C-alpha cells in the first residue's frame, strides 16, 4: 500500500509512519506538510492508494484540501485525521467526500481498523449525532464542478490576491486567470470575488455556509 501522510507536524507524521508500518510493508509513505506539497505529491505519484489528511495545513482552508483531492483524484480514498472531532466536523468530512474520519486522540488500533476498512472499499466514521446539512450538500455539489486548477485559483481569491498576482503565483497568463475567475463565480453562483471568498471560509471545520463564528460546545 502506498500512503500519503499530509500533516504539518513532523512528529505526528513520524508517529503515523511507524503506526502504518505493518500495512505499508516497507513501502515508505510520501509525506506532505502543506497543500502545495500535497498537490506535488499527488501529481508525482500516480500509484497512491490512500491519503491520511489533516485539516489544518499551510495553504489550506479546512476542507479545501479534501475538495482539491476529490477534484484531482476522485478515485483516491481520503481519511481525515484531525484533532477536531466535533460531530459537525465529522459529518462535514463525510459530506465533502472523505472515506473515513479518525480523531487524533484515537488509539493506533482504531486507526489501523479505519485504514483496513477503507482499503477494502468501505467507509469508517465514528458515531456522531450531527444531521446532514442541505447547505453543505449544495456547497459540495458546487465545488465538485470546479477543476483542480479552478480550485487553486479559488484559494488565491480567498487569500485576497488580484488576477495579476494569481497569474504569477500559479504560472498562468493573466487572461487565463480571468477566464477561470468567471467560471468559478458562475459555478458557485457568486456575484463577486468577496462572496466566493466567504464560501471558502465556510470550509473551515467549525464553520458552515452563512456562519459568522465557530461552533462552541
C-alpha positions as CSV (number, residue, x, y, z in Angstrom):
1,X,0.0,0.0,0.0
2,X,1.4,3.4,-1.0
3,X,0.3,6.0,1.5
4,X,0.4,9.8,1.6
5,X,0.6,11.4,5.1
6,X,-0.4,15.1,4.9
7,X,0.2,16.9,8.2
8,X,2.2,19.9,9.1
9,X,3.6,18.4,12.3
10,X,6.8,16.3,11.6
11,X,6.4,14.4,14.9
12,X,2.9,13.3,14.1
13,X,3.9,12.2,10.6
14,X,6.7,10.2,12.1
15,X,4.3,8.5,14.5
16,X,1.9,7.7,11.7
17,X,4.7,6.2,9.6
18,X,5.6,4.0,12.5
19,X,1.9,3.0,13.2
20,X,1.3,2.2,9.5
21,X,4.4,0.0,9.2
22,X,2.5,-3.3,9.3
23,X,0.3,-2.2,6.4
24,X,2.8,-0.4,4.2
25,X,5.2,-3.4,4.3
26,X,8.3,-1.4,4.0
27,X,6.9,1.0,1.3
28,X,8.0,4.4,2.6
29,X,5.0,6.7,2.9
30,X,5.0,10.0,1.0
31,X,4.9,12.9,3.4
32,X,3.4,16.4,2.8
33,X,3.4,19.3,5.1
34,X,1.3,21.9,3.2
35,X,-1.4,22.0,0.5
36,X,1.3,22.8,-2.1
37,X,3.5,19.8,-1.2
38,X,0.3,17.6,-1.2
39,X,-0.5,18.8,-4.7
40,X,3.1,18.0,-5.8
41,X,2.9,14.5,-4.2
42,X,-0.4,13.6,-5.8
43,X,1.0,14.7,-9.2
44,X,4.3,12.9,-8.8
45,X,2.9,9.6,-7.5
46,X,0.2,8.1,-9.7
47,X,0.2,4.9,-7.7
48,X,-1.0,6.3,-4.4
49,X,-3.6,4.1,-2.6
50,X,-4.7,6.3,0.3
51,X,-4.3,9.7,1.8
52,X,-4.3,10.4,5.5
53,X,-5.2,14.1,5.7
54,X,-5.1,16.7,8.5
55,X,-7.4,19.6,8.0
56,X,-5.0,22.3,9.3
57,X,-2.1,22.8,6.9
58,X,-0.4,25.9,5.4
59,X,-2.2,26.9,2.2
60,X,-5.4,25.1,3.0
61,X,-8.6,26.4,4.5
62,X,-10.2,23.5,6.4
63,X,-11.8,21.1,3.9
64,X,-10.3,22.8,0.9
65,X,-7.5,20.2,0.7
66,X,-10.1,17.5,0.7
67,X,-12.1,19.3,-2.0
68,X,-8.9,19.5,-4.1
69,X,-8.2,15.8,-3.7
70,X,-11.7,14.9,-4.7
71,X,-11.4,17.0,-7.8
72,X,-7.8,15.9,-8.7
73,X,-8.1,12.2,-7.9
74,X,-11.8,11.3,-7.3
75,X,-11.0,7.6,-7.1
76,X,-8.4,8.1,-4.3
77,X,-9.8,7.4,-0.8
78,X,-9.1,10.0,1.8
79,X,-9.2,9.5,5.6
80,X,-9.3,12.7,7.7
81,X,-7.1,12.6,10.8
82,X,-8.0,15.5,12.9
83,X,-7.9,16.8,16.5
84,X,-11.2,18.4,15.9
85,X,-13.7,15.6,16.4
86,X,-16.8,17.7,16.8
87,X,-19.8,15.8,15.4
88,X,-20.4,18.5,12.9
89,X,-16.8,18.3,11.6
90,X,-17.2,14.5,11.2
91,X,-20.5,15.0,9.3
92,X,-19.0,17.6,7.0
93,X,-16.0,15.4,6.3
94,X,-18.4,12.8,5.1
95,X,-20.4,15.2,3.0
96,X,-17.4,16.7,1.3
97,X,-16.2,13.2,0.2
98,X,-13.9,11.7,2.8
99,X,-14.0,7.9,3.1
100,X,-13.2,8.0,6.8
101,X,-12.5,10.1,9.8
102,X,-10.2,9.2,12.7
103,X,-9.7,11.6,15.7
104,X,-6.0,12.2,16.5
105,X,-6.8,11.1,20.1
106,X,-7.9,7.6,18.8
107,X,-5.7,4.6,19.6
108,X,-3.5,3.2,16.9
109,X,-5.6,0.1,16.7
110,X,-8.6,2.2,15.7
111,X,-6.6,4.0,13.0
112,X,-5.5,0.7,11.6
113,X,-9.1,-0.6,11.6
114,X,-10.2,2.5,9.7
115,X,-7.4,2.1,7.1
116,X,-8.2,-1.6,6.6
117,X,-11.9,-0.9,6.2
118,X,-11.4,1.9,3.7
119,X,-8.9,0.0,1.7
120,X,-11.4,-2.9,1.5
121,X,-13.8,-0.5,-0.2
122,X,-15.8,0.6,2.8
123,X,-16.0,3.7,4.9
124,X,-15.1,4.4,8.6
125,X,-16.6,7.1,10.7
126,X,-17.1,7.3,14.4
127,X,-20.6,7.6,15.7
128,X,-21.8,11.2,15.5
129,X,-25.1,12.9,16.2
130,X,-24.9,15.8,13.7
131,X,-27.5,15.7,11.0
132,X,-26.7,16.2,7.3
133,X,-26.9,19.8,6.0
134,X,-28.6,20.7,2.8
135,X,-26.4,23.8,2.6
136,X,-23.2,21.7,2.9
137,X,-24.6,19.2,0.3
138,X,-25.2,22.1,-2.1
139,X,-21.8,23.6,-1.5
140,X,-20.1,20.2,-2.0
141,X,-22.0,19.8,-5.3
142,X,-21.0,23.3,-6.5
143,X,-17.3,22.7,-5.6
144,X,-17.3,19.4,-7.4
145,X,-17.9,21.3,-10.6
146,X,-14.6,23.1,-10.3
147,X,-11.5,21.8,-12.0
148,X,-8.3,21.3,-9.8
149,X,-6.9,24.5,-11.4
150,X,-10.0,26.4,-10.6
151,X,-9.8,25.3,-7.0
152,X,-6.3,26.7,-6.8
153,X,-7.5,30.0,-8.3
154,X,-10.3,30.0,-5.8
155,X,-7.9,29.6,-2.9
156,X,-5.9,32.5,-4.2
157,X,-9.1,34.6,-4.4
158,X,-9.8,33.7,-0.8
159,X,-6.3,35.0,0.1
160,X,-7.2,38.3,-1.5
161,X,-4.9,38.1,-4.5
162,X,-5.5,40.1,-7.6
163,X,-5.6,38.4,-11.1
164,X,-2.0,39.5,-11.8
165,X,-0.8,38.1,-8.5
166,X,-2.7,34.8,-9.1
167,X,-1.1,34.5,-12.6
168,X,2.3,34.9,-11.1
169,X,1.6,32.5,-8.2
170,X,0.2,29.7,-10.4
171,X,2.4,30.4,-13.5
172,X,-0.6,31.3,-15.7
173,X,-1.4,34.0,-18.2
174,X,-3.5,36.8,-16.6
175,X,-6.2,36.3,-19.3
176,X,-6.4,32.6,-18.3
177,X,-6.9,33.6,-14.7
178,X,-9.8,35.9,-15.7
179,X,-11.4,33.0,-17.6
180,X,-11.1,30.8,-14.5
181,X,-12.5,33.5,-12.2
182,X,-15.5,34.0,-14.4
183,X,-16.1,30.2,-14.5
184,X,-15.7,29.9,-10.7
185,X,-18.2,32.6,-9.9
186,X,-20.7,31.1,-12.3
187,X,-20.3,27.6,-11.0
188,X,-20.5,28.8,-7.3
189,X,-23.4,31.1,-8.2
190,X,-21.5,34.0,-6.7
191,X,-21.8,37.6,-7.8
192,X,-18.4,38.8,-6.6
193,X,-14.9,37.6,-5.6
194,X,-15.8,38.6,-2.0
195,X,-18.8,36.3,-2.0
196,X,-16.6,33.4,-3.3
197,X,-14.0,34.1,-0.6
198,X,-16.8,33.9,2.0
199,X,-17.7,30.4,0.6
200,X,-14.1,29.3,1.0
201,X,-14.1,30.5,4.6
202,X,-17.1,28.3,5.2
203,X,-14.9,25.3,4.5
204,X,-13.3,25.8,7.9
205,X,-14.1,22.7,10.1
206,X,-16.2,24.7,12.6
207,X,-18.0,26.9,10.0
208,X,-20.7,26.4,7.6
209,X,-22.4,28.5,4.8
210,X,-23.7,31.7,6.5
211,X,-21.9,31.1,9.8
212,X,-20.0,34.0,11.3
213,X,-18.5,32.3,14.3
214,X,-17.1,28.9,15.3
215,X,-19.3,26.3,17.0
216,X,-18.9,26.2,20.7
217,X,-19.6,23.0,22.6
